[in-house]
Every structure is written in structure tokens, then in C-alpha cells.
Amino acid sequence: MTINKSFMLLFGIFSMGFGFAQNNVKIDGRLKPHLDTFFEYCKQYNIEYHDKLFELKNIDIVDTLTISQKGSTLGMLTRDNNNKVENIIINWITLLDDEILKVVAFHEFAHYFLDYKKHICHDCEQIMAAVNSSYFTIIKDWDEQVKTLFIDSPAYKRRKGISYSSYNWNSPNFTW
């Protein structure tokens, strides 16, 4: 191989590696199994997630979210100055129970990947509630909870041609 061909090959490999490095998202290993499971459901419900995943910087466990007896922030999406989501972060306190971690992780993943802009209720024992008094009630009915999470999501409804704005807000399944 000539020097020019060797240089071009090396440059091509370097360029490809640099391009992939630009698309890396740091994923905390403790969240990876839950994220992988969430993506399996995305495939099952035909929800595209790949491009959105690589728009993120981090999916991480942090120690910076509020913890108090009066109320804690167990997870959230953080945004840049242009209001674009950069990170999905989960409070370290959720690591104390894997079932709580799973519910909180799916809740935050659904905000981002399933386009839930708002919570579906204040406290209704569903994954997308603003507050969950009993994570264990949700876990007991996990398969049905996940099914509801996906088929009621804005991303799924948009894929099925159902307008989120035409959702029946007076339905018995909807509460504020």
C-alpha cells in the first residue's frame, strides 16, 4: 500500500471514530438494563428512539436532586439554553430499591422518548403520575402499566394518527 492510500485509510478510520464520538451519550451502567428493556418495548410498539437517544449528553444517576421528608425529586429532564433536553437524570436515592428505580426510570424515559410533556394525573398509581404514593402497586401490575404507558403516549398516538390534542380529556381514564 502506498503512503497516500495508508494515509487516506487512517484518515477515514479517524474520521469515522470522531463522528461516532460526537454521537456518544454517557449512560450510567445502573440504568442501562432499564433503558434496554424500555427500548425493547419501543420496538414492540414501533416507537423510534435511536435518533433521540443520540441527541442526549447523559442518562445518569446524580446526587444533586432534592431529597426531603416533604417531597423529593426522584428524576427529571434537564435542558440547555434553547430548551432542548440534554440529560435524563435520576436521584441516587432510587438505588435503594430496584422497583422504585425501574418506575422512576421508565417515567423519565417516557417523558423524553414517548413525548409525555405533562403528567397524566397528580397521584393515580400510574407510571406517568406526578407523584406516586405506592411504587409497589405499579410494580404489581407492571405489564398492564407499561402497555398503558405506551399506548396512551403522544408518540404512539401520533404514529397511529391519533391527535394528542383530540384526546378525550373527559374520559374516565383521564384525571388531572
Salt bridges, closest charged atoms under 4 A:
ASP28 OD2 - ARG30 NH2 2.77
ASP36 OD1 - LYS32 NZ 2.78
GLU40 OE2 - LYS43 NZ 3.25
ASP51 OD1 - HIS50 ND1 3.70
ASP60 OD2 - LYS26 NZ 3.01
GLU86 OE2 - LYS57 NZ 2.93
ASP98 OD1 - HIS34 NE2 3.33
GLU108 OE2 - HIS107 NE2 3.93
ASP115 OD1 - LYS52 NZ 2.66
ASP115 OD2 - ARG158 NH2 2.14
